[in-house]
Amino acid sequence: MNLPTNPPPTRQRVYRDANRAAGWGLGANLLLAVVKLGGGALTGSAALIADAFNSLGDIASAWALRGALHVAQQDEDEEHPYGHSKAESIAGLSIALLVTFSAAMLAMETFRRLGVVTHPPPILAALVALFCAGIKEGLYQYTRRISQQLDSTSLQAIAWDHRSDALASGAIAAALFLAPHAGPAAAYIDQLAAIVVCLFLIGIGFRLFARTAGELMDQQAGETLTISVRETAGEIAGVADVEKLRVRKSGLEFFAEIHVQVDGQMTVSEGHRIGHLVKDAIMEKHPRVRDVHVHIEPHDETP
């Protein structure tokens, strides 16, 4: 008995749900930025202020992502015959550079003040950090669930960014809870925690840069998708073999180039018909594939 399977998400649904997830992240990060900045100013916690800058970066990221998603959905035109889907990757690259630069500047400033002896922040600072960690963990669970439903690598990356923020805020909360019991080192724990958060953000920035740079350099799509595209083409009547397949990611969408082998004695008209069948089958089964270029090659049966 074959169990029913959910159809793959359409292009419109992918963009709609990605926009919704970015919208929730934007609203939550606005709230968290206010809470962290207010808590940092009230308690004098450098770690909370550092984490607040993280939230400000997330706000900029959410705005950039929503704008990029709007541009990415635009149809092809004379100047952009392949569409505008790479707008999302360009936004991601810019965000990665912004996160890395901001975190580096804040780490340098915090390190410069490391020798200044300060009193450990009150317990309120730890409670604020713990609250923020809980909100971020909830965002991670929500975004992760949607990313699994849509099989979206972009949303998976956003989800893990939320999880990273939750871990960073949790680490700050733990450090601030321990500070009153750390003896002579208590005066430095808050500032050290701020530097650790900044280094953590720099690492995230480099990973985001590498991922988005790979997309802009037309990196081959994941193995699961490429195997499925190859199998779909091979199921079309008249296709003897798939000679070559390239699938590149472009934002939330994909472009495919495939070489299929057919009987060398086949007419040009029949080969053209099979090429269209291959293209239609791939795009029907994989709605996020925006276009497919099919090349017809003669099949050589000689061993």
RAFEN-V644608 format. One record per pair of residues at least 24 apart in sequence whose C-alpha atoms are under 10 Angstrom apart, sorted by the first residue. I is the first residue (numbers start at 1). J is the second residue. Records with the same first field share a line. If there is no record, write none. Layout:
I: J ; J
//
This chain:
6: 149
7: 285 ; 286 ; 287
8: 149 ; 150 ; 151 ; 284 ; 285 ; 286 ; 287 ; 288
9: 149 ; 150 ; 151 ; 152 ; 285 ; 286 ; 287 ; 288
10: 150 ; 284 ; 285 ; 286 ; 287 ; 288 ; 289
11: 73 ; 252 ; 253 ; 286 ; 287 ; 288 ; 289 ; 290
12: 73 ; 287 ; 288
13: 150 ; 288
14: 146 ; 147 ; 149 ; 150 ; 151 ; 152 ; 155 ; 252 ; 253 ; 287 ; 288
15: 66 ; 69 ; 70 ; 72 ; 73 ; 252 ; 253
16: 69
17: 143 ; 146 ; 147 ; 150 ; 155
18: 65 ; 66 ; 69 ; 143 ; 146 ; 147 ; 150 ; 152 ; 154 ; 155 ; 158 ; 252
19: 62 ; 65 ; 66 ; 67 ; 68 ; 69 ; 70
20: 66 ; 143
21: 62 ; 66 ; 139 ; 142 ; 143 ; 144 ; 146 ; 147 ; 155 ; 158 ; 159
22: 59 ; 61 ; 62 ; 63 ; 64 ; 65 ; 66 ; 69 ; 143 ; 155 ; 158
23: 59 ; 62 ; 63 ; 65 ; 66
24: 62 ; 139 ; 142 ; 143
25: 58 ; 59 ; 61 ; 62 ; 63 ; 136 ; 139 ; 140 ; 143 ; 158 ; 159 ; 162
26: 55 ; 56 ; 58 ; 59 ; 60 ; 61 ; 62 ; 63 ; 65 ; 66
27: 59 ; 62
28: 55 ; 58 ; 59 ; 132 ; 135 ; 136 ; 139
29: 54 ; 55 ; 56 ; 57 ; 58 ; 59 ; 60 ; 62 ; 132 ; 135 ; 136
30: 55 ; 56 ; 58 ; 59
31: 55 ; 132 ; 135
32: 56 ; 59 ; 128 ; 129 ; 131 ; 132 ; 133 ; 135 ; 136
33: 57 ; 58 ; 59 ; 132
35: 128 ; 129 ; 131 ; 132
36: 125 ; 128 ; 129 ; 131 ; 132
38: 125 ; 128
39: 124 ; 125 ; 126 ; 127 ; 128 ; 129
40: 121 ; 124 ; 125 ; 128 ; 129
41: 125
42: 121 ; 122 ; 124 ; 125
43: 120 ; 121 ; 122 ; 123 ; 124 ; 125 ; 126
44: 118 ; 119 ; 120 ; 121 ; 122 ; 125 ; 190
45: 118 ; 119 ; 120 ; 121 ; 122 ; 124 ; 125 ; 126 ; 172 ; 176 ; 190 ; 191 ; 193 ; 194
46: 110 ; 121 ; 125 ; 189 ; 190 ; 191 ; 192 ; 193 ; 194 ; 195
47: 110 ; 121 ; 125 ; 126 ; 129 ; 168 ; 169 ; 171 ; 172 ; 173 ; 175 ; 176 ; 189 ; 190 ; 191 ; 192 ; 193 ; 194 ; 195 ; 196 ; 197 ; 198
48: 125 ; 126 ; 128 ; 129 ; 169 ; 172 ; 173 ; 176 ; 190 ; 191 ; 193 ; 194 ; 197
49: 106 ; 194
50: 102 ; 103 ; 106 ; 107 ; 110 ; 191 ; 193 ; 194 ; 195 ; 196 ; 197 ; 198
51: 103 ; 129 ; 132 ; 165 ; 168 ; 169 ; 172 ; 193 ; 194 ; 197 ; 198 ; 201
52: 169
53: 99 ; 102 ; 103 ; 106 ; 198
54: 99 ; 102 ; 103 ; 165 ; 168 ; 197 ; 198 ; 201
55: 165
56: 99
57: 95 ; 96 ; 98 ; 99 ; 100 ; 102 ; 103
58: 95 ; 99 ; 161 ; 162 ; 165
60: 95 ; 98 ; 99
61: 91 ; 92 ; 94 ; 95 ; 96 ; 98 ; 99 ; 158
62: 91 ; 95 ; 158
63: 91
64: 88 ; 90 ; 91 ; 92 ; 94 ; 95
65: 89 ; 90 ; 91 ; 92 ; 95
66: 91
67: 91
68: 92 ; 251
69: 251 ; 252
72: 250 ; 251 ; 252 ; 253
73: 252 ; 253
82: 250 ; 255 ; 290 ; 291
83: 250 ; 290
84: 250 ; 251
85: 249 ; 250 ; 251 ; 252 ; 253 ; 254 ; 290
86: 212 ; 215 ; 216 ; 249 ; 250 ; 251 ; 252 ; 253
87: 216 ; 250 ; 251 ; 252
88: 154 ; 212 ; 250 ; 251 ; 252
89: 154 ; 209 ; 211 ; 212 ; 213 ; 214 ; 215 ; 216 ; 249 ; 250 ; 251 ; 252
90: 212 ; 213 ; 215 ; 216 ; 251
91: 212 ; 251
92: 154 ; 205 ; 208 ; 209 ; 211 ; 212 ; 213 ; 251
93: 205 ; 206 ; 208 ; 209 ; 210 ; 211 ; 212 ; 213 ; 215 ; 216
94: 205 ; 208 ; 209 ; 212
95: 205 ; 208 ; 209
96: 201 ; 202 ; 203 ; 204 ; 205 ; 206 ; 207 ; 208 ; 209 ; 210 ; 211 ; 212
97: 202 ; 205 ; 206 ; 208 ; 209
98: 202 ; 205
99: 198 ; 201 ; 202 ; 203 ; 204 ; 205 ; 206 ; 208 ; 209
100: 198 ; 199 ; 200 ; 201 ; 202 ; 203 ; 204 ; 205 ; 206 ; 208 ; 209
101: 201 ; 202 ; 205
102: 198 ; 201 ; 202 ; 205
103: 195 ; 197 ; 198 ; 199 ; 200 ; 201 ; 202 ; 203 ; 205
104: 195 ; 198 ; 199 ; 201 ; 202
105: 198
106: 194 ; 195 ; 197 ; 198 ; 199
107: 191 ; 192 ; 194 ; 195 ; 196 ; 197 ; 198 ; 199 ; 202
108: 195 ; 198
109: 195
110: 191 ; 192 ; 194 ; 195 ; 198
111: 191 ; 192 ; 194 ; 195
113: 191
114: 187 ; 188 ; 189 ; 190 ; 191 ; 192 ; 195
115: 187 ; 188 ; 191
116: 187 ; 188 ; 191
117: 185 ; 186 ; 187 ; 188 ; 191
118: 186 ; 187 ; 188 ; 189 ; 190 ; 191
119: 179 ; 180 ; 186 ; 187 ; 188 ; 189 ; 190
120: 176 ; 177 ; 178 ; 179 ; 180 ; 182 ; 185 ; 186 ; 187 ; 188 ; 189 ; 190 ; 191
121: 176 ; 177 ; 179 ; 180 ; 186 ; 187 ; 189 ; 190
122: 176 ; 177 ; 179 ; 180
123: 173 ; 176 ; 177 ; 178 ; 179 ; 180
124: 173 ; 176 ; 177
125: 172 ; 173 ; 176 ; 177 ; 190
126: 169 ; 170 ; 171 ; 172 ; 173 ; 174 ; 175 ; 176 ; 177 ; 178 ; 179
127: 170 ; 172 ; 173 ; 174 ; 176 ; 177
128: 169 ; 172 ; 173
129: 166 ; 168 ; 169 ; 170 ; 171 ; 172 ; 173 ; 174 ; 176
130: 166 ; 167 ; 169 ; 170 ; 171 ; 172 ; 173 ; 174 ; 177
131: 166 ; 169 ; 170 ; 173
132: 165 ; 166 ; 168 ; 169 ; 170 ; 173
133: 162 ; 163 ; 164 ; 165 ; 166 ; 167 ; 168 ; 169 ; 170 ; 171 ; 172 ; 173
134: 166 ; 167 ; 169 ; 170
135: 162 ; 165 ; 166
136: 161 ; 162 ; 163 ; 164 ; 165 ; 166 ; 167 ; 168 ; 169 ; 170
137: 162 ; 163 ; 164 ; 165 ; 166 ; 167 ; 170
138: 162 ; 163 ; 166
139: 163 ; 166
140: 164 ; 165 ; 166
152: 252 ; 253 ; 288
153: 222 ; 251 ; 252
154: 211 ; 212 ; 251 ; 252
155: 252
157: 208 ; 211
161: 201 ; 204 ; 208
164: 200 ; 201 ; 204
165: 197 ; 200 ; 201
167: 197
168: 193 ; 194 ; 196 ; 197 ; 198 ; 200 ; 201
169: 193 ; 197
171: 196 ; 197
172: 196 ; 197
212: 250 ; 251
214: 248 ; 249
215: 248 ; 249 ; 250 ; 251
216: 248 ; 249 ; 250 ; 251
217: 248 ; 249 ; 250
218: 246 ; 247 ; 248 ; 249 ; 250 ; 255
219: 246 ; 247 ; 248 ; 249 ; 250
220: 245 ; 246 ; 247 ; 248 ; 249 ; 254 ; 256
221: 246 ; 247 ; 248 ; 249 ; 250 ; 254 ; 255 ; 256
222: 247 ; 248 ; 249
223: 247
225: 254 ; 286 ; 289
226: 256
228: 282 ; 285 ; 286
229: 256 ; 258 ; 278 ; 281 ; 282 ; 283 ; 285 ; 286 ; 289
230: 258 ; 260 ; 282
231: 282
232: 278 ; 279 ; 281 ; 282 ; 283 ; 285 ; 286
233: 258 ; 259 ; 260 ; 274 ; 275 ; 277 ; 278 ; 279 ; 280 ; 281 ; 282 ; 294
234: 260 ; 261 ; 278
235: 278 ; 281
236: 274 ; 275 ; 277 ; 278 ; 281
237: 262 ; 274 ; 277 ; 278
238: 262 ; 263 ; 266 ; 270 ; 271 ; 273 ; 274 ; 275 ; 277
239: 263 ; 271 ; 274 ; 275 ; 278 ; 296 ; 297 ; 299
240: 297 ; 298 ; 299 ; 300 ; 301
241: 297 ; 298 ; 299
242: 296 ; 297 ; 299
243: 295 ; 296 ; 297 ; 299
244: 295
245: 294
246: 292 ; 293
247: 289 ; 292
248: 289
249: 288 ; 289
250: 289 ; 290
252: 288 ; 289 ; 290
253: 286 ; 287 ; 288 ; 289 ; 290 ; 291
254: 286 ; 287 ; 288 ; 289 ; 290 ; 291 ; 292
255: 288 ; 289 ; 290 ; 291 ; 292 ; 293
256: 282 ; 283 ; 289 ; 290 ; 291 ; 292 ; 293 ; 294
257: 291 ; 292 ; 293 ; 294 ; 295
258: 292 ; 293 ; 294 ; 295 ; 296
259: 293 ; 294 ; 295 ; 296 ; 297
260: 294 ; 295 ; 296 ; 297 ; 298 ; 299
261: 295 ; 296 ; 297 ; 298 ; 299 ; 300
262: 296 ; 297 ; 298 ; 299 ; 300
263: 296 ; 297 ; 298 ; 299 ; 300 ; 301
264: 296 ; 297 ; 298 ; 299 ; 300 ; 301
265: 298 ; 299
266: 298
268: 296
271: 295 ; 296 ; 297 ; 298
272: 296
//
